[in-house]
Amino acid sequence: MAAHNELGKLGEDIAAKRLVSEGYEILERQWRYNHKEIDIIAKKGNVLAIVEVKTRSSEQFGGVSDFITPNKTKFLIEAADAYARQSNTSCEIRFDAIVIYVICDEYKVEHIENVFISQ
C-alpha cells in the first residue's frame, strides 16, 4: 500500500475511535455512492453525521475550506440523501469533518461539526 493510502487508513481509524469515544455509533466506513465514497457515517441520538476525514503529515496543507470544495459539498449532499433513502432513516443529517495531523508518531485530532449546511 502506498504511503499516502496508509496515512489515510490510519486517519480513518483514528477518526472512528474518536467518534466512538464521543458517543457515536459507526454505521458505515468507506460507503460508496456513484464511484465515490463517504469516509464515515455515524449516528448519535437522532443525528446522522456524514464525516469527511482528512489526514495530513503537516499543518501547512491548509484548512477545511481547502479540501471541502463546492464539488465535494455537492457530492456529499447527494450521497447523504442516497444513504438516507436506502437506509430509510428519518434522522437529522449533519456534515462534519475530522482533520488529523500525524507528526512524528503523534497526532492531533480536530472534529468540526456542521462543516457546511445543506440547503
Order of alpha helices (4+ residues) and beta strands (2+ residues): alpha-beta-beta-beta-alpha-alpha-beta-beta
